């Protein structure tokens, strides 16, 4: 009976399509005296929900009058939601006062064409054609969505849920209930803007850069200045200070009423020392009628580099993981989920020998359907995995217990030496981060040794053909000049096949006994000229 219970829970959980972790708490901290983000979620996205059969769902946040009275006469001008997979149908819906258990009449609705929705796991901003003036009464903000079968679209946070505020759901748009199964909230926020009442009123609305990270250095400073008043402004003085450093400047351009400009300062902030830096940016417009809104502050931390190995998954890898891995000289079968529940395996003792400029077949097998795989090499050895360090991005294993082959190419300009290589998997949603928290999958850390590839004689190679490539049983070599001998060399430098005294233009090489991987085929003709070609054996 225990196994059946686990399976039922698993089956229901697989109705969820999990979104990448995107930390955007600082996004909400950019509120000013004139702008406010209202939301009931925690500020950290951590999952996605959708029914297995692809049915429609209506979800919403409830903002009672006790929260909205302070914003009476403000205007709701746009809404932001998280969408992880392309929906069949998406419609924003904003409701007026109803009851504590059900929204009131629809104040605004807007259908969003699926083709206009950004890439997976992004915050979708939906502008209201006509802003809604806040009455101070209850407000409900939500959307109706229909997803494809087995692919959820509705973004959820880390929880815990704000029961009765951030977790309302309806199947028909009429009968609503608090969805407590996930103990999470939907990712929905509304942007409120205060009415313009003053003529001269301008301020720094946001410090965009720098941002918190590891190994910071000379970082750009980027700020946003907004005109909150009714009068057009120009030649606006501003200042930015951070830990005993400062810069004073004048924005010479023109900013119209209710518009903003974003620009980068001509100086950079020296953040090379690890620790916290406190930034403050202000405008100092003469005659500003609301100077209390002139400034914005931001905290930036230069973090000591640390390999992320914790909180990588909420649910783990007991049933969702990569179980088999084969690349170059390393093959690992029956990979098990670690007992400590971290879904992280330290396999740095598995050293892959790879050559710059070469292409290799990677073979992986997943224990569950629709599993995505990404691989990075930490070329700069800073314990971070950045987009320019991908060697495989979001390969998909549609079926479980089925080997899939993907080609990996090592850049010609890759840094030679020993580096960390990370493989990360995720169920149903592409892997966009090596460190953010997902729900199902596994992380494997390996070591890679990068070296120069064997030189290739390009002139001779033009007169040489090898087919098929990749091969599973045999390869046929056809050379313009008679072949004297050939060798097949694996990437550890070991000769695995050697044939001598061939004396023919055409010859076959039996590779059926070789494991899958990349090899160098070295051919020597009767004149003593040698040519090297890359060969892939794929079973």
N, C-alpha and C positions, 0 to 999 in steps of 0.2 A: 504493500500500500504506500510506503514511503516513496518509492520510485515514481508511482503514478502522481502523487502530490507534487513532487518536484517537476515532473514533466508538464503538468497543468500550469504551474507557475511559470515555467519556462515558455510555454506556448503563449501565454498571455503577455509575458514580457516581450516576446518577439513581435507583438503588435506595436511596439514602440520603436521609433527610428531615432537614433541618438545623435544629438547635435554636439559639435565640438564646444569645448569650454572656452568662453570668451569673457575675460574679465573686463567689465566696463563700469566699475564703481566710480572711477574718476570721471566718467562721462556724466554721471548724475551730479557730481560735485561741482560741475561748471555752472550751476545755477547762479543767476545774478538777481539783483533786486527787481529786475523787469522780466525775467524769464524763469520758468520753473518746470521741471520734469515731474510729473505725477505718475506713480507706479505702485504696485502692491508686491512686486517680486523682490528678491534679495539683492539683485544687482549682479549675480553671477549665473551665467547660463550653463546648464549641465545635462540637457537631455531633450528628447523629442518624443511626441506622442502621436499616435494615429491608429485607427482600427485596422485590423487585418483585412477586412473585406472592402476597404476603400470608401466607407460610408462618409457622409457629411457630418461635421461637428460645428457647433457654435460655442465659442469660448469668450469669456469676458472678465474684466476687472470691475469691481464695484467700488465707487468712491462715494461714501455717504455724505450727507450735507455737513456733518461735523468736520469733514476734511475740506469741503469745497467752499464753505462760507467765506474763508479768508481770501478767496480768489474771485469774489463776485465782481462782475464787469470786466474781468480778464477775458482773453480770447484763446480758445483751443484752435491752433492753426495746423498742426500735423500730429500724426501718430506713428510710432515705431513698433514693429513686431519682429520676432525672429522666425524665419522660415528655413528649414533644413533641406527639404527636397521640393522639386517643382510640383506645385499642386495642379489638380485638374481645374479647380475653381477656387478663387479667393475674393472675398468681399468684406471690406471694412464696414463696421456698423457701430454707430454711436447712439446711445439711448438716453432718454430723459428720465425723470423721476418715476419710479414705479413703487415697489415695496422692497423690503429687505430680502425677499426671496425671488424677486423677478424684476427685470428691467421694465421701464415704461415705453412710451412710443419712440420710434426711430427718429432721431433728429437729423441724421446724415448717413448715407450709405454710398459706397463707391466700389465698383468691380475693378479688380486689378488683373490685367492680362498676364497670364503666366510667362509669356515671352519677355515681359518687362521686369521680371523679378531678378535681382542680382544672383550671383553664384551661391552655391549651398552654404548655409551657415552664416549668412550675413544679415545684418539688421536692415530691414526693409522700411524705408521712410515713405509714408503715404500723406501727401499734402491734401488738405481740405480745400475744395474749390471756394467755399465761403466759410471763413472761421466762425466757430460757434461761440457766442458770448455766454460766459458762465453766469448762471442765475443764482448760484449759491445753494441750489438744491442737489439732490442725488444725481450722480452721473455714472453711466456704465459705458466702458470702452471695450470693444471686442471685435471679433471677425468670424465669418463663416468660411470654412475651408473643406474642400473635398480632396483627398489624396488618392493616389494610385494604390492598389492593393499591396499590403505589406511594406508600404513606405510612408511613415508618419511625417507630418509637416509642422506640427504645433510645438513651438519652443517652450521648454520648461527650465526653471532655475534649480539651484541646489537644494531648495527647501530650508527650513520647514515651511509648510504651507501657511498662509494667512487665511484660515478657514472662514469662508463667507465673504472674503474680499478678493483674493487673487486666484481662486480656483473654481469659478462658475463655468458650468458646461450644460449644453442642451443638444439633443439630437434632432429636434424639430424647430427650434427657435421659439417655442412657446412654453414648454415645460423645462424649467431650469433646476439644477441640483448642484450641491457642492461636491466636486470631484476630489475625494480624499485618498484614493487608492495609491497615488504616487507620493503623497506627502510633499508636493511641490506646487509652485505657482506658475501660471503662464507668463511668458515674457511679452509684456505689453506696457507701453508708456505713452503718455500724452504730453505734448509741449504747450504750455500756457504762456501767453505774452500779455504783459500789463498794458493798459491803455496809455497812449502818449498824452501827457498833460502839460509838459513844459516845453518852452521854445529852445533853450540851450541846455542840452543834457547829453553827454557823451561819456563813454567809459570803456575799459578793457573787459570784454565779455569772456575771454578765454586765453589761457597760455597753452598753446598746442604742443610745442616742443620746448625743452627736451622732455623725454619720458623716462620712467624708471626702467632700469635694465642692468645687466652685468657688464663689467669691463667698459664703462663709459669713458670717454676721453674729451676732446674738444667738440662740444655738441652745439648744434644750431639752436637759436632761440627764435621761436615763431609765435606771434601773438595775434589776436583778433580784436579789433576796435569796432564798436557799434555806436551808431547815432540813435539815441533813444528819444531825442527831441524832435520838434517840428521844423526847426531851421536847418538848412544845409550848412555843413561845417567844412573848413579846410584849415591847413597849417596847424595841425593839432599836436601840441607838445605831449610827450609821454616819457616815462622812465621805467626801467626794469632793474631790480636789485636782487642779488642772491649772494648770501654769505660773504660780506665785505667786498663785493664787487657790484658795479652798477654801470648802466648805460643810459644816457639821456639823448633823446632825439626828437625830431619833428616830422610828423607825417604830412607831407606837403600836398597830397592829393585832396580830392573832394569826396565827402561822404554825405549822401542824401538822407533825408529822414527815414528812419526804420531800416537802414541799410548798414552793412558791415564790410570791413576790408580785412584781409589777412595778409601779413607780410613777415619776412624774415629779417632780423636785425643784421647789420653789417659786422657784428662781433659775435664770437662764440663763447660759450661758458666752459671754463676749465673744470671738469668734473672727474678728473683722473683719480682722485683719492676716494677710497671706498667710504661710504657713509651717506648721510641725508643732507640735502640742500633745500633750503626754503626760498622759493621765488615769489616775488611780488611785482606786479605790473600795474601801472596807473596812468591815467591821462590827467593833465593839469590845464584844462581849458579855462581861460579867463571868463568869468561870468557864468560858469556852470551852475545850474540851479539845483542840482542834486548831487553834490560832491561825494555823498556817502556811497554812491554807486560807481565811483570812478575806478576802483581797484579790484583786482582779482589775485588770489594767492594760489600757489601750487607747491606740493612737496614732491621732490624727485630723489630717488635713492640709487646710488651706484652700488650694486650688489657684488659681493665676492662670488666669483664663478663657482657653481656647484652643479654636479651632475644630477638631474632630476630623476629620482627613482621611486618616489613616494606619491601617493594619491593620484596615480595614473589612471585608475579605473574605479568606478563605484561598485560594480558588480563582480568584476574579476574575469578569470579565464577558465574556470572549471569546465565550461561547455563551449566556449568561444575562444579559439586560439589558432595559431599556426603550429601544426604538429610535426611537419617535416620541412627541412631546409637543406638545399644543396646549391652551393656556389663555389666555383673553382675547385680548390683542393679540400673543401670542408663539406661534409654531408652529415646531417644530424637527423635521426629518425625518432619518432615517438617522443616528441618534446612534451613534457608534463608541466602542469600549472604548479608554481612554487607553493610549498606548504604554508608559507607565512602570509598568504593572501594578498601580496602586493602586485601580483601579475607582472613582476619584473624578474628576469633571469640574467645573471651576470655570467656571460660566456666569453669573457675576454681572453680566456686561454685558447679559444678557437681562432687561430691566426690565418686569415685568408691572404693568399699571395696573389696580388693583382698587378697588372701592367698598365701603365698610362697609355691612353689612346686605343685600348682594346675593348672589345665587346664580349660579354660573357652571358650565358644562359643561367638564370636563377630559377630554380624549381621549388615551389612551395605548395603545401597542402593545408587546407583549413578544416577544422572540426565542425564548422557550421556554414550554412549558406551565406551568400552575399557578404563576403568578408573583404575588406580593403586592406592593402599593404603598401607601406611607404618605407624607403630606405635612405639613410643619409650617411655621409662620411664627414667627420669633423676635421676638415682639412687644416683649419687654423688652430686646432687643439685648444679651444677655449671652453670646452664642455657644453657648448650650445650647438643646436642643429638648425641652421638657417635655410631659407628657400634656395639659396645658391649652392647648398651642399646636398641637395637631392641627387641620388643616382637612380631612384625609382620613385615615381609619384603616383600614388593611388591606383595601383594595379588591382584588379578585382578578381576574386575567386567566386564565381556564381554558385558552384555546387560544393557540397561538403565531401570530404574524403576523396577528392579528385586532384591529382597533381596538375599544376598550371605552370607554364614556362613563360618567363619574361626576360627580355634582353636588357642588360645593364652595360652602359658604356662609361668607362673611366675617362675623364677629360684629358686631353694632351697636356694641358698646363697644370694638372693636379700636382700638389706638393708631395714630393717623394718622402718616404719614411713610414713610420708606424703611426696609425691614427685609430680613433674609435669609430666604429660603424654601428649604427642603430637601425633595427627593424622594428616597426610598430604596426599593429593591426587594429582594426576597428570594425565592428559589425554595422552594416547598412549605410554608414555615412563616411565619405572620404576623410582620410587623415590629413589634417592641415597643421598639426602641431606635434612636436616630439614630446611635449611636457604637459599639455593641458589635460584635464580630467575628462575621460570618456567613460562609457558604461561597460562594454564588453570587448575584450581583446587581450593582447599580451605584448610586452616589450622585451626584445632580445638585444643585448649589447655584445658585440664581437670586437675583435681586433683585425685591422687590415694592414698589410705591408705593401705599400705602393713602390714600384720600381719602373725603370725604363723598359720599354718593349724591345725585343730583338729587332735589329735593323732589317729593313726589307729592301731588296733590290727591285726598284720600281720598273726599270727597263726590261728586265727579264720577266717580271710578273705580268707585264702586258701580254706576253706570249704563252702564258700559263693559264689553264682552266682547271677548276676542281669542282666536282659535282657528285651528289648533292651536298649542300652545306647550309644548314646543319644536316647531319647524317646520323642514322641509327645502326645500320648494318655494315655498309661499306661506302668508301669514297673512290671515285675514279679520277686519276690525275692524268692530264693530257698536256704535254709540253712540246714546244716547237723543236727543241733539241732533245736527243735521246737522254733518258734519265739514267744516271749511273747508280745513284743510291738515294734513299730518303730515310728520314727519321721523324717520328712523331714524339714531341716533347711536351710533358705537362708543365703547369706553371710553377711547379716546385723545382724545375730544372731536370727532372728525371726522364730518361729516354724510355718510353713505353713500347714503341715499335721501331725496329730498325731493319731495313731491307737493303741488300747490297747486290751488285752485279745484275742490275735490271736490264740495262742496255735496250730499252724500248721507249717509244714516245708516249705510249699509253699503258697505264698499269692500275690495278685495283689494290686498295688497302682495306683489309678487314678490321673494322672498329667495333664489332658487335660485343667484344668482351670488355670494352672500356667503359668506365663509369661516365655519366653525363658530366660535361664540363667543356672548357675551352683548352685547345692545344695549339702548339706551333708545329706546322708541317714544314720541315726543312728539306729542300730538294737540291741535289747536286747533279748538274748535267755532266756530260762526258768531257767538256772543256774545263771542268773544275769550278764553274760558277755556281754560287749558292743563292737560293731564294727562300725566304721565309713567308709563310701564309698562315693566317689565323683560321683554325678549324674548330667547329662546334659539334660535339657529340651530344645528341639529345635523344633520350629513350622514351 
